[in-house]
Amino acid sequence: MLATSDVPAGVANVLSGSALELGPWLASHADVNALDPIGAGPVGKVEIARAAADTVKRVLDTGDEEPDWIARPGLTRLRNCLEAKTVWHPLGT
């Protein structure tokens, strides 16, 4: 889907691996703005939150239970990791 879309290269990155293995690395990386640590377990979530504090990123509080992925999830989880920006384009310049 991304290959045939109009999204520029580098906008979306897909990583595969264990949340416990990738989480601390992503949390400490300065170019990552938000994380959803689902699947990391209670100890992994604490480690991810601690590593994320150094780069002041958002870490979604996921609770202790895995979400029901079969139910219609909505956009709530996604909205927690997004930020909206307004860009002004002056006319006549």
Secondary structure, 3 states (H helix, E strand, C coil): CCCCCCCCCCCCCCCCCCHHHHHHHHHHCCCCCEECCCCCHHHHHHHHHHHHHCCCCEECCCCCCCCCCCCCCCCHHHHCCCCCCCCCCCCCC
